[in-house]
């Protein structure tokens, strides 16, 4: 059995984590684990942690560390035989320490995008509240303006994607992320990428992972995911 490969992608809202994660999954055969998707699945399935998480989300509050950890760690335990890229977790130092005790990471990718770029991207972001599907009017618009592609239900713009709230939200992200980034930097596994466009960042992420992921592992993973 080849060595497994575990990676985490960090970045503020609007930094392109989802886009990069999908490209990593299709290019390298890693499983893309999105904490947002997993949160929505748990809420829909009305699991104990999902019901708890929903009470915070409905109040517009961040889901606390102990709830996120309860959601994510059992899922990662199910993935012990898989290589994966984790997106959206850990967000805080407490979550990073919980993850640390559960598994060993090989690489942490951190996306460092200028504030003006993030503000511009998020200004154009619309969401389908029931599913959590996200659209961007510039580069990922719905087929019909203002309407979800799958359900045909109306899209909304989050209060916290509006300009005034955005700056506070991005500042909060920076404060919370700093100790997480410092932790991974100290471990020697942090790789930071800065630019304004995902397409310009992607070649660097791709060459990093090409160098880090054993070839036999990448081939085996592709065989199991296709």
C-alpha positions in Angstrom: 0.0 0.0 0.0 1.4 3.4 -1.0 1.8 6.1 1.6 -1.4 8.1 1.8 -1.4 11.9 1.1 -3.3 14.4 3.2 -3.6 18.1 2.4 -5.5 21.1 3.7 -6.4 24.2 1.7 -6.8 27.5 3.6 -8.0 30.9 2.4 -10.5 33.6 3.1 -14.1 33.7 1.7 -13.9 34.3 -2.1 -10.3 33.1 -2.4 -11.1 30.3 -4.8 -10.6 27.4 -2.4 -13.4 25.4 -4.0 -12.2 25.9 -7.6 -8.6 25.0 -6.7 -9.8 21.9 -4.7 -11.9 20.7 -7.6 -8.9 21.0 -9.9 -6.7 19.1 -7.4 -9.3 16.4 -7.1 -9.5 15.8 -10.9 -5.8 16.3 -11.6 -4.4 14.2 -8.8 -7.3 11.9 -7.8 -7.4 13.2 -4.2 -10.8 13.1 -2.6 -12.1 16.7 -2.1 -13.6 17.0 1.4 -15.5 20.2 1.8 -16.6 21.1 5.3 -19.4 23.2 3.9 -20.8 20.3 1.9 -20.4 18.0 4.9 -22.2 20.6 7.1 -25.1 20.8 4.7 -25.3 17.0 4.5 -25.5 16.7 8.3 -28.1 19.4 8.5 -30.2 17.7 5.8 -29.9 14.3 7.5 -30.7 15.9 10.9 -27.8 14.3 12.6 -27.2 15.4 16.2 -24.2 17.6 15.2 -26.1 18.9 12.1 -29.1 20.0 14.2 -26.8 21.8 16.6 -24.9 23.4 13.8 -28.1 24.7 12.2 -29.0 26.6 15.4 -25.9 28.7 15.0 -26.2 29.1 11.2 -29.8 30.4 11.5 -28.6 33.0 14.0 -25.9 34.1 11.5 -23.2 32.9 13.9 -20.1 30.8 13.1 -20.4 27.2 14.0 -18.3 26.7 17.1 -15.1 24.6 17.2 -16.5 21.7 19.3 -19.5 21.3 16.8 -17.3 21.5 13.7 -14.8 19.0 15.2 -17.7 16.6 16.1 -18.8 16.8 12.4 -15.4 16.5 10.8 -13.4 14.0 12.7 -15.7 11.0 12.4 -15.8 11.7 8.6 -12.0 11.7 8.5 -11.9 8.4 10.4 -14.0 6.9 7.6 -11.4 8.1 5.2 -8.4 6.4 6.8 -7.6 4.4 3.6 -7.9 7.4 1.3 -5.8 10.4 0.3 -7.7 13.7 0.5 -7.7 17.4 0.3 -9.7 19.1 3.1 -11.3 22.5 2.3 -12.9 24.7 5.0 -11.5 22.9 8.0 -9.6 23.8 10.2 -10.6 27.4 10.5 -9.3 28.0 14.0 -6.3 27.0 16.1 -8.5 24.7 18.2 -9.8 22.9 15.1 -6.2 22.6 13.7 -5.1 21.0 17.0 -8.0 18.6 16.9 -7.1 17.7 13.4 -3.5 17.3 14.4 -4.3 14.7 17.0 -6.4 12.7 14.4 -4.0 12.6 11.4 -0.7 13.7 10.0 -0.8 16.3 7.2 1.6 16.3 4.3 0.9 19.8 2.8 -1.1 22.9 3.7 -1.9 25.2 0.8 -2.7 28.8 1.8 -4.3 31.2 -0.7 -3.3 34.8 -0.1 -5.6 37.0 -2.2 -5.6 40.9 -2.1 -8.5 42.4 -0.2 -9.7 44.4 -3.2 -10.0 41.2 -5.3 -11.9 39.4 -2.6 -14.3 42.3 -2.2 -14.9 42.4 -5.9 -15.5 38.6 -6.1 -17.9 38.5 -3.2 -19.8 41.5 -4.4 -20.9 39.3 -7.3 -21.7 36.2 -5.2 -25.2 34.8 -5.0 -26.4 31.7 -3.1 -29.2 29.2 -3.2 -30.0 29.1 0.5 -31.6 25.6 0.6 -28.6 23.8 -1.0 -25.8 26.2 -0.3 -24.9 26.3 -4.0 -22.8 29.3 -4.8 -22.8 31.3 -8.1 -20.7 34.2 -9.2 -22.1 36.6 -11.7 -18.6 37.2 -13.2 -17.2 33.7 -13.7 -19.9 31.1 -12.6 -23.3 32.7 -13.3 -26.6 30.7 -13.1 -28.2 29.8 -16.5 -31.1 32.2 -15.7 -30.2 35.3 -13.8 -31.3 35.2 -10.1 -32.4 31.6 -10.3 -30.8 28.3 -9.1 -29.9 26.0 -12.0 -31.3 22.8 -10.4 -34.3 23.8 -8.3 -35.4 27.0 -10.1 -35.7 28.7 -6.8 -34.5 32.3 -6.3 -31.0 33.1 -5.3 -30.1 35.5 -2.5 -27.1 37.6 -1.6 -25.8 37.1 1.9 -25.9 40.1 4.2 -22.2 39.4 5.0 -21.3 39.5 1.3 -22.3 43.1 1.2 -19.4 45.6 1.2 -19.6 46.9 4.8 -20.0 43.5 6.4 -17.3 42.0 4.0 -14.4 44.0 5.4 -15.2 43.0 9.0 -15.6 39.4 7.9 -12.3 39.3 6.0 -10.5 41.0 8.9 -12.0 38.4 11.3 -10.8 35.6 9.0 -7.3 37.1 9.0 -7.2 37.2 12.9 -8.5 33.7 13.3 -6.3 32.2 10.5 -3.0 33.7 11.6 -2.3 31.2 14.4 -3.4 28.3 12.1 -1.0 29.5 9.4 1.8 30.0 12.0 1.3 26.5 13.3 1.6 24.9 9.9 4.6 27.2 9.0 6.3 26.0 12.2 5.7 22.4 11.1 7.3 23.2 7.7 4.3 22.1 5.6 2.8 25.5 4.7 3.0 26.7 1.1 1.5 30.1 0.4 0.3 31.3 -3.0 -0.4 35.0 -3.7 -2.2 36.4 -6.8 -5.4 37.9 -8.0 -6.5 35.0 -10.2 -7.1 31.3 -9.7 -5.8 30.5 -13.2 -2.5 32.2 -12.3 -2.2 30.4 -8.9 -3.1 26.9 -10.2 0.1 26.1 -12.1 2.1 26.7 -8.9 -0.2 24.6 -6.8 -0.1 21.9 -9.5 3.7 21.8 -9.7 3.9 21.7 -5.8 1.6 18.7 -5.7 3.3 17.0 -8.7 6.5 17.1 -6.7 4.9 16.0 -3.4 2.5 13.2 -4.4 4.2 9.9 -5.1 3.5 8.9 -8.7 2.2 5.4 -7.8 -0.2 7.0 -5.4 -1.5 9.5 -7.9 -2.0 6.7 -10.5 -3.7 4.4 -7.9 -6.0 7.2 -6.7 -7.0 8.1 -10.3 -7.8 4.5 -10.9 -10.2 4.4 -7.9 -11.8 7.7 -8.6 -12.5 7.2 -12.4 
